[in-house]
């Protein structure tokens, strides 16, 4: 049995005709998305369909000015979503367990699989698609614009529309470089060189390293996105040491931290000479932050919450 050609010859489409997609086709894509695999049947994802032109324009801007976000007939945002699960449990008198790292893992996986099923269904129907990773440039602002509750995080954007172009498939790494058998195989120097040769046509210059450097090397795009993603992750409740309310309290005072360690580092870089953690009389966490001339105390159920209280004391709200 042959694999369908649209799978083996697929390519991202960035130019679309100004034609709407019939609602029955959109419904078929979404039905395919809902049949994606999901761990324990929990379906820890949602799919947000963006139809408002002004909102679409702002998301295109945040994604780096990608016009196909505006021009495609449809723009979807798969969301990692634990909020609904929390509500479902509460509806029957149960509480969500404390597993933020594992929750994020499975929610990202569910959202990616659902989005991939939607994309494959769209391509099978003859439409073009393009994943929009640039949506993570300012994922915190995206979450605010979309009014996402705690427990929900965007994973990417997805344009779908009637293609105005039919680009050929882009190069991929040699199969032997990405497929391992029984054990992970380390790479010989020649294999790495072969990878660069195979991917050379992906750029006009023929130098794949330029792409890797722009995105993944020190000072690249991914490094710039990482702090913003960490903040958005904490604000959504997916940090294991900085509760979402604490992250929000710090954020309102100009301290954008995705973890307890980042919050401590920020304080030590901003004229605070010490951060002292201890256990209170009743087992609660207690924190003192100290400068030469002043000190502020905070307490809470967790070290992150206690630190936020100390920072709130040091930086009182203007309101």
C-alpha positions as a Markdown table, in Angstrom:
| # | Residue | x | y | z |
|---|---|---|---|---|
| 1 | Unk | 0.0 | 0.0 | 0.0 |
| 2 | Unk | 1.4 | 3.4 | -1.0 |
| 3 | Unk | 1.5 | 6.3 | 1.4 |
| 4 | Unk | -0.7 | 9.2 | 0.0 |
| 5 | Unk | 1.3 | 11.6 | -2.1 |
| 6 | Unk | 0.1 | 14.6 | -0.1 |
| 7 | Unk | 2.0 | 13.3 | 2.9 |
| 8 | Unk | 5.3 | 12.5 | 1.2 |
| 9 | Unk | 5.3 | 15.6 | -1.0 |
| 10 | Unk | 3.8 | 18.1 | 1.4 |
| 11 | Unk | 5.2 | 21.7 | 2.0 |
| 12 | Unk | 4.1 | 24.7 | 3.9 |
| 13 | Unk | 2.0 | 27.2 | 2.1 |
| 14 | Unk | 2.4 | 30.9 | 2.7 |
| 15 | Unk | 0.3 | 32.4 | -0.1 |
| 16 | Unk | -3.4 | 31.9 | -0.2 |
| 17 | Unk | -6.3 | 32.8 | -2.5 |
| 18 | Unk | -9.0 | 35.1 | -1.0 |
| 19 | Unk | -11.5 | 32.3 | -0.8 |
| 20 | Unk | -13.4 | 31.1 | 2.3 |
| 21 | Unk | -13.4 | 27.5 | 3.3 |
| 22 | Unk | -17.0 | 25.9 | 3.4 |
| 23 | Unk | -18.2 | 25.4 | 7.0 |
| 24 | Unk | -18.7 | 21.7 | 6.3 |
| 25 | Unk | -15.0 | 21.4 | 5.4 |
| 26 | Unk | -13.9 | 23.2 | 8.6 |
| 27 | Unk | -16.2 | 20.9 | 10.6 |
| 28 | Unk | -14.5 | 17.9 | 8.9 |
| 29 | Unk | -11.1 | 19.2 | 9.9 |
| 30 | Unk | -12.1 | 19.7 | 13.5 |
| 31 | Unk | -13.7 | 16.3 | 13.6 |
| 32 | Unk | -10.4 | 14.8 | 12.5 |
| 33 | Unk | -8.6 | 16.8 | 15.2 |
| 34 | Unk | -10.9 | 15.4 | 17.8 |
| 35 | Unk | -10.0 | 11.9 | 16.8 |
| 36 | Unk | -6.3 | 12.4 | 17.6 |
| 37 | Unk | -4.8 | 10.1 | 20.2 |
| 38 | Unk | -4.9 | 11.4 | 23.8 |
| 39 | Unk | -3.5 | 10.0 | 27.0 |
| 40 | Unk | -6.1 | 8.4 | 29.3 |
| 41 | Unk | -8.9 | 10.0 | 27.2 |
| 42 | Unk | -8.3 | 13.3 | 29.0 |
| 43 | Unk | -8.1 | 15.5 | 25.8 |
| 44 | Unk | -5.9 | 18.1 | 27.4 |
| 45 | Unk | -6.2 | 20.5 | 24.5 |
| 46 | Unk | -8.5 | 23.1 | 23.0 |
| 47 | Unk | -8.5 | 24.6 | 19.5 |
| 48 | Unk | -9.1 | 28.3 | 19.2 |
| 49 | Unk | -10.5 | 29.5 | 15.8 |
| 50 | Unk | -9.6 | 33.2 | 15.3 |
| 51 | Unk | -12.1 | 35.0 | 13.1 |
| 52 | Unk | -12.0 | 38.6 | 14.3 |
| 53 | Unk | -9.9 | 40.6 | 11.7 |
| 54 | Unk | -8.5 | 43.0 | 14.2 |
| 55 | Unk | -7.4 | 40.2 | 16.5 |
| 56 | Unk | -6.0 | 38.3 | 13.6 |
| 57 | Unk | -4.0 | 41.4 | 12.6 |
| 58 | Unk | -2.5 | 41.8 | 16.0 |
| 59 | Unk | -1.6 | 38.1 | 16.2 |
| 60 | Unk | 0.1 | 38.4 | 12.7 |
| 61 | Unk | 2.1 | 41.4 | 14.1 |
| 62 | Unk | 3.1 | 39.5 | 17.2 |
| 63 | Unk | 4.2 | 36.6 | 15.0 |
| 64 | Unk | 6.7 | 38.7 | 13.2 |
| 65 | Unk | 4.5 | 40.3 | 10.6 |
| 66 | Unk | 3.6 | 37.1 | 8.8 |
| 67 | Unk | 1.0 | 38.2 | 6.2 |
| 68 | Unk | -0.3 | 34.7 | 5.6 |
| 69 | Unk | -1.8 | 34.8 | 9.2 |
| 70 | Unk | -4.1 | 37.6 | 7.8 |
| 71 | Unk | -4.6 | 36.2 | 4.3 |
| 72 | Unk | -5.4 | 32.5 | 5.0 |
| 73 | Unk | -9.1 | 31.7 | 5.2 |
| 74 | Unk | -8.7 | 30.2 | 8.6 |
| 75 | Unk | -6.3 | 30.6 | 11.5 |
| 76 | Unk | -6.3 | 28.1 | 14.4 |
| 77 | Unk | -4.4 | 28.1 | 17.6 |
| 78 | Unk | -4.1 | 24.7 | 19.3 |
| 79 | Unk | -3.9 | 25.2 | 23.1 |
| 80 | Unk | -2.5 | 23.0 | 25.8 |
| 81 | Unk | -5.5 | 23.0 | 28.2 |
| 82 | Unk | -5.6 | 21.8 | 31.8 |
| 83 | Unk | -8.3 | 24.3 | 32.8 |
| 84 | Unk | -11.2 | 22.2 | 31.5 |
| 85 | Unk | -9.9 | 19.1 | 33.3 |
| 86 | Unk | -9.7 | 21.1 | 36.6 |
| 87 | Unk | -13.3 | 22.3 | 36.1 |
| 88 | Unk | -14.5 | 18.8 | 35.2 |
| 89 | Unk | -13.0 | 17.4 | 38.4 |
| 90 | Unk | -14.4 | 20.2 | 40.5 |
| 91 | Unk | -17.8 | 19.7 | 39.0 |
| 92 | Unk | -17.9 | 16.3 | 40.6 |
| 93 | Unk | -16.3 | 17.3 | 43.9 |
| 94 | Unk | -12.6 | 16.4 | 43.1 |
| 95 | Unk | -9.4 | 18.4 | 43.1 |
| 96 | Unk | -6.8 | 18.4 | 40.4 |
| 97 | Unk | -3.5 | 16.8 | 41.6 |
| 98 | Unk | -0.3 | 18.8 | 41.9 |
| 99 | Unk | 1.7 | 17.7 | 38.8 |
| 100 | Unk | 2.4 | 20.9 | 36.7 |
| 101 | Unk | 5.4 | 19.4 | 34.8 |
| 102 | Unk | 3.6 | 16.2 | 33.8 |
| 103 | Unk | 0.4 | 18.2 | 33.0 |
| 104 | Unk | 2.3 | 20.5 | 30.7 |
| 105 | Unk | 3.9 | 17.5 | 29.0 |
| 106 | Unk | 0.7 | 15.7 | 28.2 |
| 107 | Unk | -1.2 | 18.9 | 27.4 |
| 108 | Unk | 1.4 | 19.9 | 24.8 |
| 109 | Unk | 1.4 | 16.4 | 23.4 |
| 110 | Unk | -2.4 | 16.4 | 23.1 |
| 111 | Unk | -2.5 | 19.8 | 21.5 |
| 112 | Unk | 0.2 | 19.0 | 19.0 |
| 113 | Unk | -1.4 | 15.7 | 18.0 |
| 114 | Unk | -4.8 | 17.4 | 17.6 |
| 115 | Unk | -3.3 | 20.2 | 15.6 |
| 116 | Unk | -1.4 | 17.8 | 13.4 |
| 117 | Unk | -4.6 | 15.8 | 12.7 |
| 118 | Unk | -6.4 | 19.0 | 11.7 |
| 119 | Unk | -3.5 | 20.0 | 9.4 |
| 120 | Unk | -3.3 | 16.5 | 7.8 |
| 121 | Unk | -7.1 | 16.5 | 7.2 |
| 122 | Unk | -6.9 | 20.0 | 5.6 |
| 123 | Unk | -4.1 | 18.9 | 3.3 |
| 124 | Unk | -6.0 | 15.7 | 2.4 |
| 125 | Unk | -8.9 | 17.9 | 1.3 |
| 126 | Unk | -6.6 | 19.9 | -1.0 |
| 127 | Unk | -6.0 | 23.0 | 1.3 |
| 128 | Unk | -2.7 | 24.4 | 2.2 |
| 129 | Unk | -1.4 | 24.9 | 5.8 |
| 130 | Unk | 1.5 | 26.5 | 7.6 |
| 131 | Unk | 2.5 | 26.3 | 11.2 |
| 132 | Unk | 3.3 | 29.6 | 12.8 |
| 133 | Unk | 6.0 | 29.2 | 15.5 |
| 134 | Unk | 6.4 | 33.0 | 15.6 |
| 135 | Unk | 3.3 | 33.1 | 17.7 |
| 136 | Unk | 5.6 | 32.2 | 20.6 |
| 137 | Unk | 7.6 | 35.5 | 20.1 |
| 138 | Unk | 5.4 | 37.1 | 22.7 |
| 139 | Unk | 3.3 | 34.2 | 23.9 |
| 140 | Unk | 2.5 | 36.1 | 27.1 |
| 141 | Unk | 0.8 | 38.8 | 25.1 |
| 142 | Unk | -1.0 | 36.2 | 22.9 |
| 143 | Unk | -2.4 | 34.6 | 26.1 |
| 144 | Unk | -3.6 | 38.0 | 27.3 |
| 145 | Unk | -5.2 | 38.9 | 24.0 |
| 146 | Unk | -7.0 | 35.5 | 23.8 |
| 147 | Unk | -8.1 | 35.9 | 27.4 |
| 148 | Unk | -6.8 | 32.4 | 28.3 |
| 149 | Unk | -7.5 | 31.3 | 31.9 |
| 150 | Unk | -4.9 | 29.7 | 34.1 |
| 151 | Unk | -4.0 | 26.3 | 32.9 |
| 152 | Unk | -4.1 | 27.1 | 29.2 |
| 153 | Unk | -1.1 | 27.9 | 26.9 |
| 154 | Unk | -0.8 | 28.3 | 23.1 |
| 155 | Unk | 1.5 | 25.9 | 21.4 |
| 156 | Unk | 1.6 | 27.4 | 17.9 |
| 157 | Unk | -0.6 | 28.9 | 15.2 |
| 158 | Unk | -1.9 | 27.2 | 12.1 |
| 159 | Unk | -3.0 | 28.8 | 8.9 |
| 160 | Unk | -5.4 | 26.9 | 6.5 |
| 161 | Unk | -6.6 | 28.1 | 3.2 |
| 162 | Unk | -6.9 | 27.7 | -0.6 |
| 163 | Unk | -3.3 | 27.7 | -1.9 |
| 164 | Unk | -2.1 | 30.4 | -4.3 |
| 165 | Unk | 1.1 | 28.5 | -4.7 |
| 166 | Unk | 2.2 | 24.9 | -4.7 |
| 167 | Unk | 5.7 | 24.8 | -3.3 |
| 168 | Unk | 7.7 | 21.6 | -3.6 |
| 169 | Unk | 8.8 | 19.7 | -0.5 |
| 170 | Unk | 11.8 | 21.2 | 1.4 |
| 171 | Unk | 14.9 | 19.1 | 2.1 |
| 172 | Unk | 15.1 | 16.9 | 5.1 |
| 173 | Unk | 17.9 | 15.2 | 7.0 |
| 174 | Unk | 19.1 | 11.8 | 5.8 |
| 175 | Unk | 16.9 | 9.1 | 7.3 |
| 176 | Unk | 19.9 | 7.4 | 8.9 |
| 177 | Unk | 20.4 | 10.6 | 10.8 |
| 178 | Unk | 17.0 | 10.7 | 12.5 |
| 179 | Unk | 16.1 | 7.0 | 12.7 |
| 180 | Unk | 17.8 | 4.9 | 15.4 |
| 181 | Unk | 17.5 | 1.2 | 16.1 |
| 182 | Unk | 17.4 | -0.2 | 19.7 |
| 183 | Unk | 19.9 | 2.4 | 21.0 |
| 184 | Unk | 20.6 | 6.0 | 20.3 |
| 185 | Unk | 23.5 | 6.2 | 18.0 |
| 186 | Unk | 26.1 | 9.0 | 18.5 |
| 187 | Unk | 27.1 | 10.9 | 15.3 |
| 188 | Unk | 30.4 | 10.6 | 13.4 |
| 189 | Unk | 31.8 | 13.8 | 12.0 |
| 190 | Unk | 31.0 | 12.6 | 8.4 |
| 191 | Unk | 27.4 | 12.1 | 9.3 |
| 192 | Unk | 27.2 | 15.7 | 10.6 |
| 193 | Unk | 28.7 | 17.0 | 7.4 |
| 194 | Unk | 26.3 | 14.9 | 5.4 |
| 195 | Unk | 23.4 | 16.5 | 7.3 |
| 196 | Unk | 24.7 | 20.0 | 6.3 |
| 197 | Unk | 25.0 | 18.9 | 2.7 |
| 198 | Unk | 21.5 | 17.4 | 2.6 |
| 199 | Unk | 20.0 | 20.6 | 4.1 |
| 200 | Unk | 22.0 | 23.1 | 2.0 |
| 201 | Unk | 19.2 | 23.7 | -0.5 |
| 202 | Unk | 16.9 | 25.0 | 2.2 |
| 203 | Unk | 18.7 | 28.4 | 1.9 |
| 204 | Unk | 19.6 | 30.6 | -1.0 |
| 205 | Unk | 23.2 | 30.7 | 0.2 |
| 206 | Unk | 23.4 | 26.9 | 0.5 |
| 207 | Unk | 24.6 | 27.3 | 4.1 |
| 208 | Unk | 22.2 | 25.6 | 6.6 |
| 209 | Unk | 24.4 | 26.8 | 9.5 |
| 210 | Unk | 23.0 | 30.4 | 8.9 |
| 211 | Unk | 19.5 | 29.2 | 9.7 |
| 212 | Unk | 20.6 | 27.1 | 12.7 |
| 213 | Unk | 22.6 | 30.1 | 14.1 |
| 214 | Unk | 19.7 | 32.5 | 13.6 |
| 215 | Unk | 17.3 | 30.4 | 15.5 |
| 216 | Unk | 19.2 | 28.1 | 17.8 |
| 217 | Unk | 22.7 | 29.4 | 18.5 |
| 218 | Unk | 23.6 | 31.7 | 21.4 |
| 219 | Unk | 21.8 | 35.0 | 21.0 |
| 220 | Unk | 19.3 | 33.5 | 18.5 |
| 221 | Unk | 15.5 | 33.6 | 18.3 |
| 222 | Unk | 14.9 | 30.7 | 20.5 |
| 223 | Unk | 17.0 | 32.1 | 23.3 |
| 224 | Unk | 15.0 | 35.4 | 23.1 |
| 225 | Unk | 11.7 | 33.5 | 23.2 |
| 226 | Unk | 12.7 | 31.3 | 26.2 |
| 227 | Unk | 12.3 | 33.9 | 29.0 |
| 228 | Unk | 8.9 | 35.0 | 27.6 |
| 229 | Unk | 7.8 | 31.4 | 27.3 |
| 230 | Unk | 9.0 | 30.7 | 30.9 |
| 231 | Unk | 6.9 | 33.7 | 32.1 |
| 232 | Unk | 3.8 | 32.6 | 30.2 |
| 233 | Unk | 4.2 | 29.0 | 31.5 |
| 234 | Unk | 4.4 | 30.3 | 35.1 |
| 235 | Unk | 1.4 | 32.6 | 34.6 |
| 236 | Unk | -0.6 | 29.6 | 33.2 |
| 237 | Unk | 0.3 | 27.6 | 36.4 |
| 238 | Unk | 2.8 | 25.2 | 34.8 |
| 239 | Unk | 5.8 | 26.1 | 37.0 |
| 240 | Unk | 6.6 | 23.6 | 39.7 |
| 241 | Unk | 8.1 | 26.2 | 42.1 |
| 242 | Unk | 6.4 | 29.5 | 41.4 |
| 243 | Unk | 2.6 | 29.4 | 41.7 |
| 244 | Unk | 0.6 | 31.3 | 39.1 |
| 245 | Unk | -0.7 | 33.9 | 41.6 |
| 246 | Unk | 2.8 | 34.5 | 42.8 |
| 247 | Unk | 4.1 | 34.9 | 39.2 |
| 248 | Unk | 1.3 | 37.4 | 38.5 |
| 249 | Unk | 2.1 | 39.4 | 41.7 |
| 250 | Unk | 5.7 | 39.6 | 40.6 |
| 251 | Unk | 4.8 | 40.4 | 37.0 |
| 252 | Unk | 2.7 | 43.4 | 38.1 |
| 253 | Unk | 5.8 | 44.8 | 39.9 |
| 254 | Unk | 8.0 | 44.5 | 36.9 |
| 255 | Unk | 9.7 | 41.1 | 37.8 |
| 256 | Unk | 9.1 | 38.7 | 35.0 |
| 257 | Unk | 10.1 | 35.3 | 36.3 |
| 258 | Unk | 9.3 | 31.9 | 35.1 |
| 259 | Unk | 10.7 | 30.1 | 38.1 |
| 260 | Unk | 11.7 | 30.7 | 41.7 |
| 261 | Unk | 15.4 | 30.7 | 40.6 |
| 262 | Unk | 14.8 | 33.4 | 38.0 |
| 263 | Unk | 13.0 | 35.6 | 40.7 |
| 264 | Unk | 15.9 | 35.2 | 43.1 |
| 265 | Unk | 18.4 | 36.0 | 40.3 |
| 266 | Unk | 16.5 | 39.2 | 39.4 |
| 267 | Unk | 16.5 | 40.4 | 43.0 |
| 268 | Unk | 20.2 | 39.8 | 43.4 |
| 269 | Unk | 20.8 | 41.7 | 40.2 |
| 270 | Unk | 18.7 | 44.7 | 41.4 |
| 271 | Unk | 20.5 | 45.9 | 44.5 |
| 272 | Unk | 19.1 | 43.3 | 46.9 |
| 273 | Unk | 22.0 | 41.8 | 48.7 |
| 274 | Unk | 20.3 | 38.7 | 50.2 |
| 275 | Unk | 17.3 | 36.4 | 50.0 |
| 276 | Unk | 16.8 | 34.3 | 53.2 |
| 277 | Unk | 14.4 | 31.3 | 53.2 |
| 278 | Unk | 13.2 | 29.7 | 56.4 |
| 279 | Unk | 10.3 | 27.7 | 57.8 |
| 280 | Unk | 7.7 | 29.5 | 59.9 |
| 281 | Unk | 6.2 | 28.5 | 63.2 |
| 282 | Unk | 3.4 | 26.6 | 61.5 |
| 283 | Unk | 5.4 | 25.0 | 58.7 |
| 284 | Unk | 4.7 | 27.8 | 56.2 |
| 285 | Unk | 7.5 | 29.2 | 54.0 |
| 286 | Unk | 9.1 | 32.5 | 55.1 |
| 287 | Unk | 11.3 | 34.8 | 53.1 |
| 288 | Unk | 13.3 | 37.9 | 53.9 |
| 289 | Unk | 14.7 | 40.1 | 51.1 |
| 290 | Unk | 17.4 | 42.5 | 52.3 |
| 291 | Unk | 19.1 | 45.7 | 51.1 |
| 292 | Unk | 21.7 | 47.7 | 52.9 |
| 293 | Unk | 19.0 | 49.9 | 54.6 |
| 294 | Unk | 15.8 | 47.8 | 54.5 |
| 295 | Unk | 14.4 | 44.4 | 54.7 |
| 296 | Unk | 11.0 | 42.9 | 53.7 |
| 297 | Unk | 9.3 | 39.8 | 54.9 |
| 298 | Unk | 6.8 | 37.5 | 53.2 |
| 299 | Unk | 5.2 | 34.2 | 54.0 |
| 300 | Unk | 3.1 | 31.7 | 52.1 |
| 301 | Unk | 2.4 | 28.0 | 51.6 |
| 302 | Unk | 5.3 | 27.7 | 49.2 |
| 303 | Unk | 8.7 | 29.4 | 48.9 |
| 304 | Unk | 7.5 | 31.0 | 45.6 |
| 305 | Unk | 4.4 | 32.4 | 47.3 |
| 306 | Unk | 6.4 | 33.7 | 50.2 |
| 307 | Unk | 8.9 | 35.4 | 47.9 |
| 308 | Unk | 6.1 | 37.1 | 46.0 |
| 309 | Unk | 4.7 | 38.4 | 49.3 |
| 310 | Unk | 8.1 | 39.8 | 50.2 |
| 311 | Unk | 8.4 | 41.5 | 46.8 |
| 312 | Unk | 4.9 | 42.9 | 47.2 |
| 313 | Unk | 6.0 | 44.4 | 50.5 |
| 314 | Unk | 9.0 | 45.9 | 48.9 |
| 315 | Unk | 7.2 | 47.2 | 45.8 |
| 316 | Unk | 3.7 | 48.2 | 47.0 |
| 317 | Unk | 1.0 | 48.5 | 44.4 |
| 318 | Unk | 0.5 | 52.0 | 43.1 |
| 319 | Unk | -3.2 | 51.5 | 43.3 |
